Amino acid sequence: MKQHKSPLVFEHKSQPLAGKAVFYKRMLSSFLVSFIFILFSLLLGMLGYYYIAHLHWVDALLNASMILTGMGPVDPMPDDASKIFASAYSIYSGVAFLSSIAVFLSPALHRLMHRLHMEK
C-alpha cells in the first residue's frame, strides 16, 4: 500500500500513529488552510458591505468580522439589496466559520481517535 506524503492525508487506523513532527506539520497546514479561508471570507464580506451597503472600509471590516464570528451586525442596512446581502453573508459565515474550525481541529481529533483505537 502506497503511503501519501501530503500533510493533510492521515494514516489509516491499521497503521502506526504518526510522529510528533508529522503531527505538527499537519497542524500547521490545517491552520494555514483555515486562516486563508477565513481571510477570504472576511474579504468577501468587506467587499459586499463596501459596494452593496455603501459602508466605509473600516465599517465594512467591522461588520464582516462581527458577522463572521457570530456576534451580529453593527450598522443598520440602508436598503433591500444590502439587507439581502447581509442575510446571505450571515448564512455563509456560519458555515464558513464552523468549517474552518473543523479543518483546523481535524489533525488533533484524528490523532486522539487514532490513539483511542490503537491496540497495545
N, C-alpha and C positions, 0 to 999 in steps of 0.2 A: 504494500500500500504506500503510495507516494505521499510524503508529508509536504504540506504547503508552508511557504516561508513568510507569508503575509502576517503582520502582527495582529490583524483583525480576524484571522481564522483560528478557531480554538481547536484544541486536541479533543479527540473522542474520549468517552469515559473509559474505554478499554486501554487507552494509552496512559503513560505515567504523567503526573502533574508537571506542568512546565516550570522551569526555574524562575527565580525572582527577577532576573534580568529580562526574560521574555514577558513576564507579568508587568513589569514597569514600562516596558516598551508598548505593550497593549494599552495600558492606562494612559500613556502619553498620546498615543494615536487616537484613542477614543475621545480624549479631552480636546484634541485639535479638531476632530470632525465635529464635535458638539459645539465648540467655540465658533467655528466658521459658519455652521448652520444658524446659530443664534445671531451672529453678526449679520448674516444675510437677511434674516427675519427682521431684525431691527432696522436695517437699511430699507427694506421693503415698506415697513410701517412709516418710517420717516418720509419717504418719497410720497406715499399716499396722503399723509397728513399735510405735507407741504403743498402738493399740487392739487389735491381734491378739497381738503378742508381749509386751505389757504392760511395755514399757521406758519409762523416763523420757524427757522431751523431748530432753535433751542426748544421751542414749544413742541415741535414735531418729535424731537428726540424724547422729551419728557413723556408725551402721550404714548408714543410707541413703546418705550421701555416699561411704562406702568401697565399697559395692556399686556405686553409680552410676559410679564412676571405675574399677571393675575391680580394686580392691585386695582385696576379700573381706570377709566379715563379721567383726565384732569379738566380739559377745556370742553365746553359745550359745542356741539357740532351745529354750524350755522344753517345748513340746508340739507335736503333729502339725499343728495349724492354723497355728502360727507358722512351722513348717518349710515347709509348703506355700506360705504367703505369701512367705517368703524365697526359695524356688525360683522362683516366678512373677516376683517383683520382680527377681531376678537376670537372668532371661532378658529381661524388658522393658528393664532397664537397659542391657544390652549393645547392644540395637538402638537404644535412645533416645540413648545417648552417641555411637555411631557416626553416627547420622542427624544429630544436631546438629552434629557436626564437618563432615559433608558439606555441610549448609546453610551453615555459616559459611565454608567454603572455596570454595564454588561461584563467587562473583564473581571470585576470584583465578584459579581454574582456567579459568574461561571466558575471562578476559582473556588468559591465557597461550595457550590453544588458538586463540583468535581471532588473536592476534599471529603464531603459527606458521603460520597458514593465509592470512595476508594476502599479496597479490601486490604486489611492489614496482614 
